[in-house]
Amino acid sequence: MYDKGFLNSWKEVAQYVGRSERTIQRWEREFGFPVHRPAGKLRSSVIAVAAEIDEWIRKSPALRSQLQNRPTAMPGDQLPETSSPNGPLVLCIEEDGQGLSFRKAFLETKGYRVLATGDSREGVTLFENNRVSLVILGCGACELDGEVLARMLKRRNPNVPIVMCSGAEELPQRVRQLADRVVTSAQGTDVLLSAVQKSVRGANKFVPGPLTGM
């Protein structure tokens, strides 16, 4: 049992959630996982409140289904999805399954409808068969894959904006030119959401559609 619901290290937080410390640290950077850094302590020192973690997970339906074996019960199991039936349709393509689930859940809480896949071929098919307003493309560890996929999507419909999410601070210029906006992992969800909103607004004058030719 954790003392009064407080978790006093990355290790305790990771044990509480049932994931590795590196995963929790990445979730904090990319998805705003709720940890606190006490004033005057080293940056590596953190504390967390179990109730805040439970609430954060409760608002992430895609994640909640993955954490059924956590050491504590999950509140709010009947929480509905919060995406709007009329919201812009976003296609997320990302090899990292956990990151993909988080990104989908985060965007749905902001009113977007989300198609998500970890397979590039399926991503192209979804792009061709749906009126997608925006693509969020995770470059992953292999920049060439992200570059090739972005070229394929732009060839099919150049009017659909692409936001690239990269773990690297700098992408080659030839890759950056394929993206309408680039967001790094260190920039977090606020920057990602701003990039999504600006890209969707900028694309409103276009009508996204399926493949029209190679």
Solvent accessible surface area in square Angstrom, and as a share of the most:
residue,aa,sasa,rsa
1,M,235,1.05
2,Y,57,0.22
3,D,105,0.54
4,K,180,0.76
5,G,24,0.23
6,F,92,0.38
7,L,0,0.00
8,N,89,0.45
9,S,41,0.26
10,W,25,0.09
11,K,121,0.51
12,E,51,0.23
13,V,0,0.00
14,A,6,0.05
15,Q,98,0.44
16,Y,6,0.02
17,V,0,0.00
18,G,45,0.43
19,R,64,0.23
20,S,62,0.40
21,E,72,0.32
22,R,204,0.74
23,T,20,0.12
24,I,0,0.00
25,Q,54,0.24
26,R,45,0.17
27,W,0,0.00
28,E,38,0.17
29,R,112,0.41
30,E,22,0.10
31,F,11,0.04
32,G,44,0.42
33,F,4,0.02
34,P,26,0.17
35,V,18,0.11
36,H,81,0.36
37,R,81,0.30
38,P,42,0.26
39,A,107,0.83
40,G,87,0.84
41,K,132,0.56
42,L,138,0.69
43,R,181,0.66
44,S,78,0.50
45,S,39,0.25
46,V,3,0.02
47,I,58,0.29
48,A,0,0.00
49,V,37,0.21
50,A,14,0.11
51,A,70,0.54
52,E,68,0.31
53,I,0,0.00
54,D,23,0.12
55,E,64,0.29
56,W,41,0.14
57,I,0,0.00
58,R,60,0.22
59,K,104,0.44
60,S,11,0.07
61,P,21,0.13
62,A,26,0.20
63,L,2,0.01
64,R,28,0.10
65,S,71,0.46
66,Q,74,0.33
67,L,4,0.02
68,Q,141,0.63
69,N,152,0.78
70,R,17,0.06
71,P,90,0.56
72,T,52,0.30
73,A,92,0.71
74,M,27,0.12
75,P,60,0.38
76,G,36,0.34
77,D,89,0.46
78,Q,165,0.73
79,L,46,0.23
80,P,94,0.59
81,E,93,0.42
82,T,73,0.42
83,S,35,0.22
84,S,41,0.27
85,P,112,0.70
86,N,140,0.72
87,G,8,0.07
88,P,47,0.30
89,L,18,0.09
90,V,0,0.00
91,L,0,0.00
92,C,1,0.00
93,I,6,0.03
94,E,17,0.08
95,E,121,0.54
96,D,55,0.28
97,G,44,0.43
98,Q,53,0.23
99,G,2,0.02
100,L,20,0.10
101,S,20,0.13
102,F,4,0.02
103,R,17,0.06
104,K,54,0.23
105,A,1,0.00
106,F,37,0.16
107,L,0,0.00
108,E,11,0.05
109,T,52,0.30
110,K,99,0.42
111,G,20,0.19
112,Y,16,0.06
113,R,92,0.34
114,V,15,0.09
115,L,48,0.24
116,A,36,0.28
117,T,6,0.04
118,G,43,0.41
119,D,68,0.35
120,S,53,0.34
121,R,203,0.74
122,E,87,0.39
123,G,0,0.00
124,V,12,0.07
125,T,65,0.38
126,L,38,0.19
127,F,3,0.01
128,E,38,0.17
129,N,111,0.57
130,N,45,0.23
131,R,145,0.53
132,V,2,0.01
133,S,27,0.17
134,L,0,0.00
135,V,0,0.00
136,I,1,0.00
137,L,2,0.01
138,G,10,0.10
139,C,6,0.04
140,G,40,0.38
141,A,110,0.86
142,C,58,0.35
143,E,57,0.26
144,L,105,0.52
145,D,74,0.38
146,G,3,0.03
147,E,13,0.06
148,V,70,0.40
149,L,9,0.04
150,A,0,0.00
151,R,100,0.36
152,M,59,0.27
153,L,1,0.01
154,K,42,0.18
155,R,116,0.42
156,R,21,0.08
157,N,14,0.07
158,P,90,0.57
159,N,62,0.32
160,V,3,0.02
161,P,8,0.05
162,I,2,0.01
163,V,0,0.00
164,M,0,0.00
165,C,13,0.08
166,S,4,0.02
167,G,61,0.59
168,A,39,0.30
169,E,118,0.53
170,E,131,0.59
171,L,9,0.05
172,P,41,0.26
173,Q,118,0.53
174,R,119,0.43
175,V,0,0.00
176,R,89,0.32
177,Q,131,0.58
178,L,24,0.12
179,A,17,0.13
180,D,72,0.38
181,R,89,0.32
182,V,32,0.19
183,V,6,0.03
184,T,17,0.10
185,S,29,0.19
186,A,66,0.51
187,Q,89,0.39
188,G,14,0.14
189,T,17,0.10
190,D,116,0.60
191,V,58,0.33
192,L,7,0.03
193,L,28,0.14
194,S,39,0.25
195,A,6,0.05
196,V,0,0.00
197,Q,69,0.31
198,K,97,0.41
199,S,3,0.02
200,V,13,0.08
201,R,149,0.54
202,G,45,0.43
203,A,15,0.12
204,N,107,0.55
205,K,162,0.69
206,F,80,0.33
207,V,108,0.62
208,P,27,0.17
209,G,13,0.12
210,P,74,0.46
211,L,69,0.34
212,T,124,0.72
213,G,34,0.33
214,M,152,0.68
